[in-house]
Amino acid sequence: MSEPDERHPVITPRRVRFDWEGTPLHWIPDEPVATHFINTLHLLLPAGERWFVHVYKQTLPLIKDERLRAEVKGFMGQEAVHAYSHQGVLDRQMRARGLDPRPLTRRIEWMFQNLLGDRPPVPLIPRRVWLNFRIGVIAGIEHYTAVLGQWILDARELDEAGADPTMLDLLRWHGAEEVEHRSVAFDVYQYVSGAYWRRFVTFFAGVVAMPLAVYAGAAYLCRADPSLRGVRPRLRDYRRAVRRGIFPGNRFMIAAARAYLRRDYHPSRECSTRKALEYLATSPAALAAAKGTPGG
């Protein structure tokens, strides 16, 4: 098997489906709080990835490079399937087990549509400058989704903890595709803007928001979970999950930030397309999608 192109792999949407009938609410056994820390992804990603696609529809007319245009279209297709798949967890796994995420997801939708919408928050900001800012935010977020995708592919501790196989397949299929298309958002940013100072500023906008969003999401899920009776996630819950290897720690996140902020950074030098493709070649959902049969 020849080594894949780390910078320009073929990016094709995989039309996966997942069956949540047998997946419990606490899909990491005896770890309800750690489960909800990871479940925050399901809250954020449907609205966030639909927003990515929306912003890139506005960006495509600016891109004249045919290869990059093709990669952006592949990226948009994958992100649309990601949004649909995580929405399925909210609608068919959480709500079926008595946890209603809609009060919070409505707020998240509002944030992407209004705070990060097409109209600049300050009227004096030109629309092109605001578009460049949002493209920069996406590039920073995509850096983290790629390194977290690599983390979930490598996190054998989740298997050892008895995590639900369908949920693991969703997270690893998604993580593998994030690794696969990890260069696209950065290449778009470099093509459209490329200013290092903006990359720095937009990255920190996302870095500040990320831990706040994860904690707020986990706190909401724990409070809304009918079996937890108002339990709040605590710092020691987070530390315990990190020690067990079932959640990435601060050192991991800081190292990822330092890598992104190097002036010579490029995503193709991070993560491994080969490992991503190896997983996708065995993923039950991806295999079922390739055969045109229901997955998961």
N, C-alpha and C positions, 0 to 999 in steps of 0.2 A: 504493500500500500504506500503510495507516494505521500509525502508530507503535504498537508493542505496549505494554501496561501493564507498566512496569518493576517494579512492586511486586506485582501480582496477575495474572501470566500464567496461562493454563490449563496445569495440570500433569498430563500424561498419560504413563503408561509406554509406551515403545516396545519391543516384544518383538524385539530385534535378535538376530542370530546371526552368528558369524564363523567363517570357514574358515581354519585355521592351517597348512594343508598346505604352502604355499609361503613361509611366514615363517621366515627363518633365526633362529638363537639370538641372534646379534649383529645386530639389525635396524637399527641405525645402522651403515653400512659403516665398517670400520676404527676403530670406537669401542666396543670391548667394555666398557670400564669405564663410560663414559657411558651405554651401553645399560643396564647393570645398576643404575646410580643411578636411572634412571627405572623399571626393572623392580621396584624396591622397592615401587612402588604396587601391583603385582599380588600381592605378599606380604601387604600390610597391608589392602587394601580388602575382600576377601571377608569376613573375620572382622569388620572394623570396620563395614561397612555392614549386615551382619546384626545386629550389636549396636545400631546406630542404630534399626533396625526394632523390635527387641525392647524398647528403652527407650521408644519412642514408642507401642507398644501399651499400655504402662502409663500413658502420659501422656494418651492420648485421652480417658479418662473425666473428666479435669480440664478439658477444653476444651469450653465451651458455645457459643462463637461458631461458627456453621455454616460460614461461609466458611473460617475457619482450619481447622476439622475436615476440610473437603473438600481443602484444600491439603496437610494432613498426610497424608491417605490417598494423594494423588497422589505426594507425596514418598516415602512408604514403598514404593509400587509401583515408582518409578524406582530407588530404592536396592536393592531386591531384584534387579532386572535387572542393575544394576551389579555386585553381588556375584557373580551367576551368570556374567557375561561375563568378569570378571577371573579367576574360578576356571577358566574355560576355557583361559586362557593358561597357568596352572600345570599343568593336567592334559594339555592337548593340544599345547602348543607347547614348553614347557620340558622336561617329562619325555620327550617324544618325541625330544628331541635330547640326552638324556643328563644333564640337570641336574634333580636331584630336590629340590624345595623343601620337601618334607613335614617334615623334621626341624625347620625353623624355623617353618613355618606352624602346626605343632602347638603350639609355644610361644606364638605370637601368639594362637591360639584360647584357650589357657589364660589369657592375660592378660585378654582381654575377658570371659571367663566367670567369672573369679575375682577379679582385682584390681578390675575394673569391673563386677562382677556385681551381683545384686540385694541381696546381703547387704552392709551397710556394713563397711568394713575395721576400724572401731572400733565395738564393740558399743554404745557410748553415743550414737552418731550416730543420730537418728531416721530412719526409712526415707524420709520425705518430704523431709527435708533432703538425704539422699543422692541421691534422685531429682532434686532441683533442681540438685545439683552436676553430675550426669551430663548433664542437659539443657544446662547451661552449657558443659560440655566439647564437646558436639555443636555448639552454636552457634559456638564458636571454631574448631573443625575445619572446619565448613561455610564459614566466611569464607575460610579458606585454600583449600579445594577450589574455591570460586568464582573467586578471583583467579588460581589456577593453571589453572583451566579457561579463563579469558580468555587467559592467557599461551599455552597450547597452541594455542588458536585462531589467535593472532597470530604464532606462531613459524614464520615462513617458512624460517628457517635449517635447520629439520629437513627440509623438502622439498629444500632445496639440498644438504643432506648426503646425500641419497639414502635417507632412512628408508623402511622398508617401508610401503607404502600401507595395508595392512590394519591394521597396528598403529597407524598414525596415525589411521585412521578410528575405531578403538576409543577412542583417547585423546581425540580431538576430539568424537566423539559424547558421550562421558561428560562431557567438559569443558563442552560446550554445555548439557547437562542440569543440570550444577551451577550454571551461570550462570542458567539458567531458573528453578530453584527456590531461588535463593540467599537469599531473604527468609524462607523458611519457618522454619528452625531458630531464627533470631533472633526472629521474631515469637512463636514458641512460648515461647522463654525469657522474653521481655518479658511475655507473658500469664501464665505460670505463676509467675515469680519477679520479674524486672525489676530486682533489686538490682545497682547498678553495681559494688559491691565484689566480688560473686560473679562477675560477668562478667570482672573484672580477674583474679581469682585463678584461675578455671578456664581462662582463656585462656593464662596462663603455665604452667599444668600441661601443656597441649598443646604450647606453644612449646618447652619444655625437652625434652619427649619426642620431638618431630618430628625434629630433626637427628640425635639419637642413633639413632632407629629407621632413618632413611635410611642412615646410615653402617653400622650393624650389618647391615641388609639387603643393602647393596651388598657388604660384606665377605664375607658368607655366599655370595652368588651367585658372586662371583669365585673363592672357594675351592672351591665345588662345581662350577664350570664345567670340564668335562673338557678343554677346549682351552686354558685359561689356566694350568693347573698351579700353582695356589696363589698367583697374583698377588693383591696386596692393593691396594685403592683408596688413592691418595695424595692429599694436598692439592693437588698440582700437576695431578692428573687432573681434580679438581673445577674448579680455576681455568681449565684449558684448555677444559673443556666450557662454562663460563660465557662465556669470551671468544668462543667460536664461536657463542654464542647458542642452544645446544642443551640448556641446563639453566639454570633461574632462579638468579640470584645472591643474595648476602646483602643487597644494597641493595634489591632487589625485596621480599625477605621482611620486612625491617625496615620499609619503607614500608607494607606491608600491615598489619603489627602496629600501627603508629602510627594508621592509619586506623580500625582496629577499636576502639582504646582511646579514641577521642574520645567524649565524653559524648553528642554529638548524632549519633553514627554510626547509619546504617541501610544495610543491604546494597543496597537499591534504588538508592542513589546511586553504587554501585560497579559496574563491568563494564557490559555491554550486552546486553540481551535480544534486541535487533534482530540483532546479530552472531551470537548463538547460534542464533536461528531461521533466519538465512541459511545457516549451515552445515548445520543439520539438514535444510534443504530440498534439500541436495545430497549429504548423506552416503549412500554406497552402502548401508550397513547399515540406516540409518533409512528410506531409500526402499524397500528390500526388505521391511522389517517392515511398512510402510504397505500394501504390495501383498500381504502374506501369503506372500512367497516367501523362500527361504534367502538370507541376506546374506553380505557379505564375501568 
